[in-house]
């Protein structure tokens, strides 16, 4: 390989090395009777005041599983798989995990239970506000959120390429450039991975669509909230103004396709910079064991790469056109092809990414993701929503959802330990399980090493299961 080609490959590898994490929302459901679970959130999964890996959302049945950020997509998927395993281990015998974004059919007694039962009292006021404002059904839709933050090397590359003296300015410009790409091409993600074709809590008959949740009829703010993705300053100031005028309670009530996060809050972004972005448009994938497939995460990462390398001029008119395109795609029939103009735009994007990815020394996984996109563009039946259509019976996916949930639970219960916890050797699984369930921050350095951080103490490297007793004692001492 020539020096120029090596340099190009190194650049692509650098630009694909950002930090990615996943948060997935999913309901525990009971099988007898079929309903959202009324069992408590598993106490074995730690204290929700501080648990970084296991939380709940709008309802007590609505679990949130949160990975740490990782540079490798496979590491994200492996951790998510282990968190799903730990949740499954704590399910009541009659519970399964509902695999779809839209909840199952609710009876009036279910809605009453949902409205009156909430056990995170420190969020009670905010939850009451959301309930009064949006009703009980919007916030029990589930989804997958993908976070992204560039490495320092990516920011340095961008800073040099654009000759920007100030590093915060460079990072903000880079992150908003990526944000615009994700917002502008979210119709492509909706086409490929949309998976909410119907709402069983609306009157039938209902024409099937690709993604109710991703459409204007799904998860969104009221029409009086206007936040533009045209300029970063407007994006920040319009949210702050909506909060000041009480149209939003806080940045957490902004339900746009991408959020921007900063350690010291939204107002600090211009001076201190964006820490990470959060893509919020993906439906839960009922065909992926863990709710989102590694292939899907790679497509998101490739779209981020396109935002870095092939920035588009996203003015107000083009952003409005992109939003309309997303709604059109979301509310189309699940097996409908993309409109010709969107099809051409998607193919052009794929080809540009292919020319970049093929420079990598080991491009197989990335090329497989692009091949999947091509196949789905050619055949809508292969999209996630298209694959769901045969399972719809009498305007319902209920049988599919419960059967899929039960099959996944049984598969997890019967899997070998090495498959349940693919990141670590079996000897360290008890330590891994304790750390994740307790909520102690840790990372997997390699399959034989866990690096644990308790408060501001010096990180501890764990290589032996006998160290579990030491960790337990340190954690107990931390709370004394």
DOVEX-871025 format. One record per residue (C-alpha): residue in one letter; x, y, z. Coordinates in pm, whole numbers, plus 50000, padded with zeros to 5 digits. Example, Ala and Ser with C-alpha at 12.3 -4.5 7.8 and 13.67 -1.06 7.14 Angstrom:
! DOVEX-871025
- A | 51230 | 49550 | 50780 .
- S | 51367 | 49894 | 50714 .
***
This chain:
! DOVEX-871025
- X | 50000 | 50000 | 50000 .
- X | 50138 | 50339 | 49899 .
- X | 50199 | 50613 | 50154 .
- X | 49912 | 50826 | 50019 .
- X | 49669 | 50536 | 50040 .
- X | 49791 | 50448 | 50389 .
- X | 49734 | 50806 | 50499 .
- X | 49383 | 50805 | 50353 .
- X | 49300 | 50477 | 50527 .
- X | 49439 | 50613 | 50854 .
- X | 49220 | 50921 | 50823 .
- X | 48906 | 50714 | 50769 .
- X | 48993 | 50492 | 51066 .
- X | 49043 | 50802 | 51278 .
- X | 48709 | 50948 | 51171 .
- X | 48532 | 50620 | 51255 .
- X | 48685 | 50610 | 51602 .
- X | 48437 | 50834 | 51785 .
- X | 48258 | 50733 | 52103 .
- X | 47915 | 50574 | 52066 .
- X | 47665 | 50464 | 52329 .
- X | 47311 | 50330 | 52323 .
- X | 47006 | 50380 | 52541 .
- X | 46708 | 50159 | 52472 .
- X | 46362 | 50188 | 52623 .
- X | 46152 | 49873 | 52645 .
- X | 45852 | 49753 | 52843 .
- X | 45826 | 49460 | 53075 .
- X | 45491 | 49296 | 52997 .
- X | 45288 | 49025 | 53163 .
- X | 45161 | 48730 | 52962 .
- X | 44863 | 48638 | 53183 .
- X | 44681 | 48869 | 53138 .
- X | 44848 | 49044 | 52849 .
- X | 44934 | 49393 | 52972 .
- X | 45215 | 49625 | 53075 .
- X | 45374 | 49472 | 53381 .
- X | 45251 | 49573 | 53725 .
- X | 45546 | 49412 | 53897 .
- X | 45801 | 49648 | 54049 .
- X | 46122 | 49739 | 53871 .
- X | 46368 | 49468 | 53983 .
- X | 46531 | 49573 | 54310 .
- X | 46835 | 49362 | 54219 .
- X | 46916 | 49616 | 53945 .
- X | 47030 | 49879 | 54191 .
- X | 46920 | 50219 | 54315 .
- X | 46771 | 50434 | 54041 .
- X | 46896 | 50748 | 54211 .
- X | 47241 | 50683 | 54064 .
- X | 47233 | 50362 | 53854 .
- X | 47411 | 50442 | 53522 .
- X | 47306 | 50120 | 53344 .
- X | 46948 | 50043 | 53452 .
- X | 46676 | 50308 | 53481 .
- X | 46305 | 50342 | 53418 .
- X | 46117 | 50610 | 53228 .
- X | 45757 | 50730 | 53216 .
- X | 45604 | 50411 | 53355 .
- X | 45739 | 50163 | 53606 .
- X | 45722 | 49897 | 53333 .
- X | 45935 | 50104 | 53094 .
- X | 46295 | 49997 | 53142 .
- X | 46594 | 50195 | 53017 .
- X | 46918 | 50011 | 52946 .
- X | 47215 | 50243 | 52900 .
- X | 47559 | 50141 | 52775 .
- X | 47879 | 50329 | 52837 .
- X | 48031 | 50504 | 52532 .
- X | 48264 | 50284 | 52327 .
- X | 48478 | 50341 | 52020 .
- X | 48399 | 50003 | 51863 .
- X | 48043 | 49931 | 51756 .
- X | 48080 | 49569 | 51860 .
- X | 48175 | 49676 | 52213 .
- X | 47852 | 49878 | 52238 .
- X | 47649 | 49581 | 52118 .
- X | 47827 | 49340 | 52353 .
- X | 47759 | 49553 | 52658 .
- X | 47396 | 49603 | 52557 .
- X | 47364 | 49226 | 52517 .
- X | 47494 | 49168 | 52870 .
- X | 47264 | 49434 | 53016 .
- X | 46970 | 49266 | 52843 .
- X | 47083 | 48937 | 52997 .
- X | 47094 | 49088 | 53345 .
- X | 46745 | 49235 | 53303 .
- X | 46610 | 48902 | 53181 .
- X | 46754 | 48725 | 53484 .
- X | 46542 | 48949 | 53709 .
- X | 46212 | 48915 | 53525 .
- X | 45913 | 48761 | 53700 .
- X | 45830 | 48416 | 53555 .
- X | 45524 | 48566 | 53381 .
- X | 45713 | 48864 | 53236 .
- X | 45880 | 48908 | 52899 .
- X | 46031 | 49208 | 52723 .
- X | 45801 | 49364 | 52464 .
- X | 46006 | 49393 | 52143 .
- X | 45820 | 49679 | 51974 .
- X | 45824 | 50056 | 52018 .
- X | 45446 | 50087 | 52032 .
- X | 45298 | 49929 | 52346 .
- X | 45045 | 49645 | 52342 .
- X | 44671 | 49705 | 52369 .
- X | 44582 | 49872 | 52699 .
- X | 44258 | 49832 | 52891 .
- X | 44107 | 50122 | 53093 .
- X | 44242 | 49961 | 53413 .
- X | 44591 | 49959 | 53259 .
- X | 44571 | 50332 | 53188 .
- X | 44453 | 50398 | 53543 .
- X | 44743 | 50196 | 53682 .
- X | 44983 | 50378 | 53452 .
- X | 44860 | 50720 | 53561 .
- X | 44863 | 50647 | 53934 .
- X | 45173 | 50431 | 53977 .
- X | 45515 | 50593 | 53974 .
- X | 45788 | 50514 | 54227 .
- X | 46066 | 50759 | 54142 .
- X | 45934 | 51028 | 54371 .
- X | 46226 | 51261 | 54289 .
- X | 46084 | 51289 | 53933 .
- X | 45718 | 51291 | 54034 .
- X | 45660 | 51660 | 53961 .
- X | 45810 | 51641 | 53612 .
- X | 45622 | 51322 | 53538 .
- X | 45292 | 51479 | 53649 .
- X | 45358 | 51773 | 53417 .
- X | 45420 | 51543 | 53120 .
- X | 45112 | 51337 | 53201 .
- X | 44889 | 51645 | 53215 .
- X | 45040 | 51795 | 52899 .
- X | 45069 | 51494 | 52667 .
- X | 44834 | 51236 | 52818 .
- X | 44928 | 50881 | 52923 .
- X | 45004 | 50724 | 52584 .
- X | 45272 | 50934 | 52408 .
- X | 45544 | 50877 | 52664 .
- X | 45505 | 50499 | 52675 .
- X | 45629 | 50474 | 52318 .
- X | 45977 | 50323 | 52328 .
- X | 46280 | 50394 | 52116 .
- X | 46654 | 50364 | 52070 .
- X | 46879 | 50664 | 52135 .
- X | 47233 | 50664 | 51994 .
- X | 47489 | 50900 | 52147 .
- X | 47802 | 51017 | 51970 .
- X | 48108 | 51219 | 52067 .
- X | 48424 | 51268 | 51860 .
- X | 48763 | 51170 | 51994 .
- X | 49022 | 51446 | 52045 .
- X | 49195 | 51320 | 51729 .
- X | 48880 | 51380 | 51523 .
- X | 48842 | 51732 | 51660 .
- X | 49209 | 51803 | 51587 .
- X | 49172 | 51676 | 51229 .
- X | 48864 | 51893 | 51177 .
- X | 49030 | 52195 | 51336 .
- X | 49328 | 52162 | 51103 .
- X | 49116 | 52097 | 50794 .
- X | 48907 | 52409 | 50852 .
- X | 49185 | 52623 | 51002 .
- X | 48987 | 52709 | 51314 .
- X | 49201 | 52854 | 51592 .
- X | 48965 | 52793 | 51885 .
- X | 48909 | 52427 | 51978 .
- X | 48563 | 52478 | 52131 .
- X | 48451 | 52658 | 51816 .
- X | 48588 | 52375 | 51604 .
- X | 48415 | 52105 | 51806 .
- X | 48083 | 52291 | 51809 .
- X | 48099 | 52344 | 51434 .
- X | 48185 | 51979 | 51376 .
- X | 47910 | 51850 | 51605 .
- X | 47642 | 52073 | 51457 .
- X | 47753 | 51978 | 51106 .
- X | 47700 | 51611 | 51201 .
- X | 47369 | 51699 | 51368 .
- X | 47241 | 51861 | 51050 .
- X | 47338 | 51553 | 50847 .
- X | 47149 | 51323 | 51085 .
- X | 46845 | 51552 | 51085 .
- X | 46856 | 51603 | 50710 .
- X | 46885 | 51233 | 50627 .
- X | 46665 | 51093 | 50903 .
- X | 46413 | 50991 | 50638 .
- X | 46668 | 50731 | 50527 .
- X | 46693 | 50586 | 50878 .
- X | 46312 | 50586 | 50898 .
- X | 46290 | 50400 | 50568 .
- X | 46552 | 50142 | 50660 .
- X | 46466 | 50080 | 51027 .
- X | 46118 | 50218 | 51095 .
- X | 45925 | 49952 | 51289 .
- X | 45605 | 50097 | 51432 .
- X | 45341 | 50024 | 51166 .
- X | 45037 | 50055 | 51392 .
- X | 44911 | 50178 | 51728 .
- X | 44691 | 49922 | 51900 .
- X | 44553 | 50191 | 52128 .
- X | 44386 | 50378 | 51842 .
- X | 44056 | 50272 | 51680 .
- X | 44075 | 50010 | 51403 .
- X | 44091 | 49969 | 51109 .
- X | 44428 | 50137 | 51073 .
- X | 44626 | 50147 | 50748 .
- X | 44974 | 50016 | 50812 .
- X | 45256 | 50269 | 50795 .
- X | 45633 | 50247 | 50824 .
- X | 45685 | 50431 | 51154 .
- X | 45412 | 50604 | 51349 .
- X | 45662 | 50695 | 51617 .
- X | 45892 | 50878 | 51371 .
- X | 45603 | 51070 | 51212 .
- X | 45422 | 51387 | 51325 .
- X | 45163 | 51153 | 51479 .
- X | 45424 | 50993 | 51703 .
- X | 45662 | 51115 | 51971 .
- X | 45698 | 51491 | 51951 .
- X | 45643 | 51831 | 52109 .
- X | 45338 | 52047 | 52076 .
- X | 45311 | 52262 | 51766 .
- X | 45400 | 52582 | 51955 .
- X | 45759 | 52463 | 52008 .
- X | 45984 | 52571 | 51721 .
- X | 46354 | 52480 | 51732 .
- X | 46563 | 52524 | 51419 .
- X | 46859 | 52310 | 51311 .
- X | 46982 | 52580 | 51071 .
- X | 47226 | 52751 | 51309 .
- X | 47366 | 52636 | 51642 .
- X | 47296 | 52968 | 51813 .
- X | 46929 | 52949 | 51712 .
- X | 46907 | 52586 | 51820 .
- X | 47028 | 52678 | 52168 .
- X | 46846 | 53010 | 52207 .
- X | 46510 | 52886 | 52083 .
- X | 46511 | 52605 | 52338 .
- X | 46611 | 52844 | 52616 .
- X | 46333 | 53083 | 52512 .
- X | 46080 | 52797 | 52507 .
- X | 46188 | 52710 | 52862 .
- X | 46166 | 53075 | 52971 .
- X | 45811 | 53104 | 52833 .
- X | 45718 | 52765 | 52985 .
- X | 45652 | 52595 | 52652 .
- X | 45918 | 52347 | 52764 .
- X | 45994 | 52246 | 53120 .
- X | 46362 | 52174 | 53049 .
- X | 46591 | 52063 | 52763 .
- X | 46483 | 51707 | 52844 .
- X | 46134 | 51794 | 52717 .
- X | 46267 | 51881 | 52372 .
- X | 46179 | 51587 | 52148 .
- X | 46357 | 51680 | 51827 .
- X | 46536 | 51413 | 51622 .
- X | 46875 | 51510 | 51771 .
- X | 46957 | 51661 | 52109 .
- X | 47287 | 51827 | 52200 .
- X | 47425 | 51770 | 52549 .
- X | 47675 | 51965 | 52758 .
- X | 47803 | 51903 | 53112 .
- X | 47696 | 52245 | 53234 .
- X | 47370 | 52266 | 53045 .
- X | 47245 | 52394 | 52713 .
- X | 47333 | 52759 | 52782 .
- X | 47701 | 52668 | 52828 .
- X | 47742 | 52531 | 52475 .
- X | 47869 | 52848 | 52302 .
- X | 48151 | 52900 | 52554 .
- X | 48226 | 52547 | 52680 .
- X | 48123 | 52329 | 52389 .
- X | 47900 | 52034 | 52307 .
- X | 47993 | 51713 | 52487 .
- X | 47787 | 51473 | 52279 .
- X | 47481 | 51446 | 52058 .
- X | 47191 | 51206 | 52091 .
- X | 47005 | 51068 | 51789 .
- X | 46650 | 50982 | 51898 .
- X | 46471 | 50865 | 51583 .
- X | 46522 | 50487 | 51581 .
- X | 46240 | 50246 | 51660 .
- X | 46309 | 49931 | 51858 .
- X | 46398 | 49651 | 51616 .
- X | 46189 | 49343 | 51699 .
- X | 46413 | 49122 | 51485 .
- X | 46732 | 49222 | 51666 .
- X | 46798 | 49016 | 51980 .
- X | 46889 | 49325 | 52183 .
- X | 46652 | 49574 | 52021 .
- X | 46907 | 49731 | 51787 .
- X | 47147 | 49545 | 51558 .
- X | 47520 | 49620 | 51521 .
- X | 47454 | 49670 | 51149 .
- X | 47210 | 49948 | 51232 .
- X | 47463 | 50120 | 51457 .
- X | 47722 | 50101 | 51180 .
- X | 47481 | 50269 | 50938 .
- X | 47435 | 50551 | 51190 .
- X | 47813 | 50579 | 51227 .
- X | 47850 | 50593 | 50848 .
- X | 47592 | 50871 | 50831 .
- X | 47797 | 51056 | 51093 .
- X | 48107 | 50998 | 50879 .
- X | 47920 | 51149 | 50584 .
- X | 47843 | 51450 | 50801 .
- X | 48214 | 51496 | 50866 .
- X | 48343 | 51438 | 50513 .
- X | 48052 | 51548 | 50292 .
- X | 47881 | 51839 | 50469 .
- X | 47563 | 51964 | 50306 .
- X | 47432 | 52325 | 50297 .
- X | 47130 | 52284 | 50526 .
- X | 46938 | 52609 | 50493 .
- X | 46586 | 52657 | 50629 .
- X | 46415 | 52548 | 50307 .
- X | 46619 | 52230 | 50275 .
- X | 46565 | 52139 | 50640 .
- X | 46190 | 52186 | 50595 .
- X | 46199 | 51965 | 50286 .
- X | 46390 | 51698 | 50480 .
- X | 46135 | 51708 | 50763 .
- X | 45850 | 51671 | 50514 .
- X | 46033 | 51382 | 50347 .
- X | 46072 | 51206 | 50681 .
- X | 45700 | 51239 | 50752 .
- X | 45614 | 51115 | 50403 .
- X | 45840 | 50811 | 50441 .
- X | 45721 | 50740 | 50796 .
- X | 45352 | 50741 | 50697 .
- X | 45399 | 50544 | 50374 .
- X | 45301 | 50179 | 50354 .
- X | 45574 | 49954 | 50501 .
- X | 45649 | 49796 | 50163 .
- X | 45631 | 50115 | 49958 .
- X | 45952 | 50213 | 49775 .
- X | 46118 | 50545 | 49839 .
- X | 46010 | 50830 | 49609 .
- X | 46243 | 50858 | 49310 .
- X | 46422 | 51171 | 49431 .
- X | 46494 | 51021 | 49775 .
- X | 46601 | 50693 | 49618 .
- X | 46854 | 50877 | 49402 .
- X | 46981 | 51078 | 49701 .
- X | 47022 | 50763 | 49910 .
- X | 47210 | 50578 | 49637 .
- X | 47444 | 50872 | 49585 .
- X | 47518 | 50883 | 49958 .
- X | 47589 | 50509 | 49968 .
- X | 47828 | 50531 | 49675 .
- X | 48019 | 50819 | 49831 .
- X | 48053 | 50624 | 50154 .
- X | 48161 | 50313 | 49966 .
- X | 48453 | 50497 | 49809 .
- X | 48567 | 50599 | 50158 .
- X | 48507 | 50268 | 50339 .
- X | 48693 | 50060 | 50081 .
- X | 49013 | 50241 | 50183 .
- X | 49007 | 50071 | 50523 .
- X | 49239 | 49775 | 50579 .
- X | 48951 | 49567 | 50727 .
- X | 48633 | 49709 | 50576 .
- X | 48414 | 49395 | 50582 .
- X | 48166 | 49500 | 50854 .
- X | 48125 | 49849 | 50710 .
- X | 48081 | 49717 | 50357 .
- X | 47824 | 49467 | 50485 .
- X | 47626 | 49755 | 50634 .
- X | 47632 | 49942 | 50304 .
- X | 47529 | 49624 | 50121 .
- X | 47233 | 49591 | 50357 .
- X | 47131 | 49950 | 50279 .
- X | 47151 | 49879 | 49906 .
- X | 46940 | 49565 | 49941 .
- X | 46672 | 49748 | 50138 .
- X | 46667 | 50037 | 49891 .
- X | 46607 | 49788 | 49613 .
- X | 46350 | 49580 | 49802 .
- X | 46129 | 49751 | 50066 .
- X | 46012 | 49408 | 50184 .
- X | 46356 | 49371 | 50345 .
- X | 46321 | 49685 | 50557 .
- X | 46233 | 49631 | 50922 .
- X | 45874 | 49751 | 50872 .
- X | 45844 | 49543 | 50556 .
- X | 45947 | 49233 | 50746 .
- X | 45681 | 49304 | 51011 .
- X | 45388 | 49307 | 50768 .
- X | 45335 | 48924 | 50753 .
- X | 45299 | 48918 | 51133 .
- X | 45009 | 49165 | 51145 .
- X | 44682 | 48980 | 51211 .
- X | 44348 | 49151 | 51262 .
- X | 44510 | 49493 | 51294 .
- X | 44740 | 49366 | 51569 .
- X | 45098 | 49265 | 51636 .
- X | 45008 | 49136 | 51980 .
- X | 45065 | 48767 | 51909 .
- X | 45396 | 48842 | 51741 .
- X | 45512 | 49066 | 52025 .
- X | 45439 | 48818 | 52303 .
- X | 45574 | 48520 | 52109 .
- X | 45890 | 48706 | 52018 .
- X | 45937 | 48824 | 52376 .
- X | 45899 | 48472 | 52512 .
- X | 46133 | 48323 | 52252 .
- X | 46401 | 48581 | 52333 .
- X | 46366 | 48519 | 52707 .
- X | 46404 | 48144 | 52661 .
- X | 46704 | 48188 | 52432 .
- X | 46879 | 48404 | 52690 .
- X | 46804 | 48156 | 52968 .
- X | 46945 | 47870 | 52764 .
- X | 47256 | 48044 | 52634 .
- X | 47606 | 47954 | 52749 .
- X | 47770 | 48194 | 52994 .
- X | 48020 | 48302 | 52729 .
- X | 47730 | 48403 | 52502 .
- X | 47546 | 48586 | 52779 .
- X | 47852 | 48793 | 52869 .
- X | 48069 | 48805 | 52555 .
- X | 48301 | 49081 | 52680 .
- X | 48463 | 48890 | 52966 .
- X | 48599 | 48547 | 53051 .
- X | 48351 | 48334 | 53250 .
- X | 48565 | 48367 | 53566 .
- X | 48495 | 48742 | 53579 .
- X | 48120 | 48721 | 53515 .
- X | 48031 | 48738 | 53890 .
- X | 48230 | 49061 | 53918 .
- X | 48078 | 49200 | 53597 .
- X | 47729 | 49110 | 53719 .
- X | 47785 | 49273 | 54060 .
- X | 47925 | 49595 | 53912 .
- X | 47650 | 49636 | 53653 .
- X | 47365 | 49549 | 53889 .
- X | 47498 | 49770 | 54167 .
- X | 47570 | 50060 | 53932 .
- X | 47942 | 50094 | 53992 .
- X | 48113 | 50257 | 53691 .
- X | 48354 | 50020 | 53518 .
- X | 48494 | 49939 | 53178 .
- X | 48621 | 49624 | 53015 .
- X | 48988 | 49675 | 52930 .
- X | 49011 | 49328 | 52779 .
- X | 48829 | 49000 | 52847 .
- X | 49048 | 48935 | 53152 .
- X | 49053 | 49289 | 53299 .
- X | 48785 | 49519 | 53440 .
- X | 48877 | 49873 | 53543 .
- X | 48655 | 49997 | 53827 .
- X | 48613 | 50354 | 53951 .
- X | 48444 | 50419 | 54286 .
- X | 48387 | 50791 | 54342 .
- X | 48721 | 50978 | 54323 .
- X | 48933 | 50684 | 54428 .
- X | 49218 | 50547 | 54218 .
- X | 49082 | 50310 | 53953 .
- X | 49106 | 49942 | 54046 .
- X | 49204 | 49680 | 53788 .
- X | 49018 | 49355 | 53849 .
- X | 49167 | 49035 | 53708 .
- X | 49062 | 48784 | 53971 .
- X | 48710 | 48693 | 54090 .
- X | 48845 | 48689 | 54447 .
- X | 48861 | 49070 | 54427 .
- X | 48482 | 49083 | 54439 .
- X | 48481 | 49092 | 54820 .
- X | 48718 | 49392 | 54814 .
- X | 48492 | 49579 | 54573 .
- X | 48185 | 49508 | 54785 .
- X | 48360 | 49640 | 55095 .
- X | 48477 | 49956 | 54915 .
- X | 48129 | 50025 | 54782 .
- X | 47970 | 49979 | 55124 .
- X | 48230 | 50211 | 55276 .
- X | 48153 | 50470 | 55010 .
- X | 47795 | 50500 | 55140 .
- X | 47879 | 50509 | 55511 .
***
